[in-house]
Amino acid sequence: MFSFSALSALCNESLNKLNCLAASYKVYIFSNEEKRNLSLGGHVGFDSLPDQLVSKSVTQGFCFNILCVGETGIGKSTLMNTLFNTMFENEEASHYQNGVYLRPRTYDLQESNVHLKLTIVDTVGFGDQINKEDSYKPIVDYIDTQFENYLQEELKIKRSLFNYHDTRIHICLYFIAPTGHSLKSLDLVTMKKLDSKVNIIPIIAKADTISKSELHKFKIKIMSELVSNGVQIYQFPTDDEAVSEINASMNAHLPFAVVGSVEEVKVGNKTVRARQYPWGVVQVENESHCDFVKLREMLIRVNMEDLREQTHARHYELYRRCKLEEMGFKDTDPDSQPFSLQETYEAKRKEFLGDLQRKEEEMRQMFVNKVKETESELKEKERELHDKFEQLKRMHQEEKRKVEEKRRDLEEEMNAFNRKKVAAETLSLSQPLKKDKDKKK
Amino acid sequence: MTTNIRYKSRIPVKTEDSAEEKQYVGFATLPNQVHRKSVKKGFDFTLMVAGESGMGKSTLVNSLFLTDLYKDRKLLNAEERINQTVEIIKHTVDIEEKGVKLKLTIVDTPGFGDAVNNNECWKPITDYIDQQFEQYFRDESGLNRKNIQDNRVHCCLYFIPPFGHGLRPVDVEFMKALHEKVNIIPLIAKADCLTPNEIKKLKDRIREEIDKFGIKVYQFPECDSDEDEEFKQLDKELKECTPFAVIGSNTVVEARGQRVRGRLYPWGIVEVENQSHCDFVKLRNMLIRSHMHDLKDVTCDVHYENYRAQCIQEMTSKLAQDNRMESPIPILPLSTPDAETEKLIKMKDEELKRMQEMLNKMQQQMHDKD
């Protein structure tokens, strides 16, 4: 049974932390002369503080969000069913989605008296398209949206953080296909985009297709590729002595090679979850068959609380800082005096209004300019037309003059011709007279 | 069942009856003669393997032909594969068995489906197949046809990953681009990650999707009606088993007292040649022992002829447009030109005539002027 009551183990973690705090407090006392270390004369009872903390968190209930990234059919839903030992409702996804979309589902689980609100986010359609260049975008957007929602809640005036349903992704399980050679190019690209936003644990899915020797080589190859490309995966914490040893050894087994199954097979005189093949039975909880037990141990029984903390303290803080810096907030002003949020808000608001006014002015200016431009254009055109008209008029005048000239020329010619004609006639008239005269002679 | 049994010579037993002796002509020995000649000539076969990296293609080829074709292979890292293009690599080996020589060419397609953007990643493959067809076409239409090298791809084994729920878009697109150029045999790779139930479900799913998308994979020919029942039964089983779920192995392990090819797991040993473990034996029998020649025939008679007809049609329509007699290939008249081409040809003819007339007229004029 998935020992969910080991969630109280995470309460023990908080207990440990409180103890550490107490220890550091003692040191502080020594260095500061005003505070003294007193010894107690009897049993006061504040050693029950961790228990109070634990009981409070138990009543509150816990929240955990898992993101499963992997190609369709790689075994994400089956592994979730196997990890939490229940059947979450799931239909088989199709390979023909146009893009990647995320499907979050929230479940309420209970073990002993510990309540867990579990959200499993599935990536549907991942790895199916022919062009996978944009496949990582919906995933990154989803993670950012959850951070944004939390940030909005945090920045509210009237906020209720203790009641808030935290949907930030605490862990991303990246399912690697068991090709036996190396990571796929899509895996590398996607993990690089996700490593600064979420805790990634890479796992080798359907590991019952890889033999032991091949698995060893495969794991080494994967880890070396991740390291050489600067992908930061989640390291189990080794600073807490209670769990540092087991965490350190588990870190060496990454990525976990898992096999999932919800079917039960009889082996010997026990019924275990396993996969039955003609050549043997792969038992899910047998450590020499696969690393399922290691994954369950690490993910749920030992480090769940650390994952939540890392998400909040590291990934969320990074997001928040980037977001606020974008908006123009700083921690200290040029004089190194801490800014008050209110002043910053005022300043921002003024800036914003000023921006708005400026933009309005700009637009108005632009409009005026445009009008002037158009006006001048029109004037130019008018002038041109006018010029043309003048030109045409002149041409017309010119033509007219020429025509006039020609007419005068013609008239002159005609007159000249008429005169000649008359002259000729008179001449011809006088000629026959002459002839007559000659004749008469 | 081996091919030898099928092609047993059918010489009838000579009886003492002289009447029957007179009726025996003797051409029943033809199959024997064919057998002898073919053994002398040797065979060739070109096999293409396609599929994503890590599907076990090389291992399967090694298991099929019991040799090691991929001795010094360099596998790329994930970052190198982000923008990888598909390459075509040929390995040719000469193998011999019982006096029969086989020149085996394996065409490998590393890089298929490995990049992040796999748009048209099958284009280099279709180009390669077309190139081989073109080369054979030229050789066949040439003057000296004695030593034609047949590099046409006879069969393409396509490896479908077993991790999904059926065919993926890239599988569908690839098969649709190639199903009219080459015999495609889809295989389910790495079948040792599926239980028998899951295998059955996946096979049904894939068969359904192949029908749905109209992909024409290689169909086994119907067996003759005079074959024996055993053969017919085997043939039927074979057909119901497609696509074959295969497992390959480069290593020999000890199982049940014997040394067999297999994979050693902590929970058991998978034997490659065990029929209850996977369909490897069926694939091998089909590919090598019974249908190798049929694959070659279908390539020659169907795919190559389609290509040739298409090629010729394109060429003649181009010729009619260009009126250039450049191609060295003798053009045979098309037996059934389609109506459109005919119309085009007629139009172009008329245009030609008109231009010719104009030319003549102009020449005439020039002469007159002179």
Interface residues (C-beta under 8 A of the other chain):
Chain A: E71 T72 G73 I74 G75 E92 A93 S94 H95 Y96 D128 Q129 I130 N131 K132 E133 A177 P178 T179 G180 H181 S182 L183 K184 S185 L186 D187 L188 V189 A205 K206 D208 T209 S211 K212 E225 S228 N229 R275 Q276 Y277 P278 W279 G280 V281 V282 Q283 S288 H289
Chain B: E52 S53 G54 M55 L75 N77 A78 E79 R81 I82 Q84 D114 A115 V116 N117 N118 N119 C121 P161 P162 F163 G164 H165 G166 L167 R168 P169 V170 E173 K190 D192 C193 T195 P196 R263 L264 Y265 P266 W267 G268 I269 V270 E271 N274 S276 H277
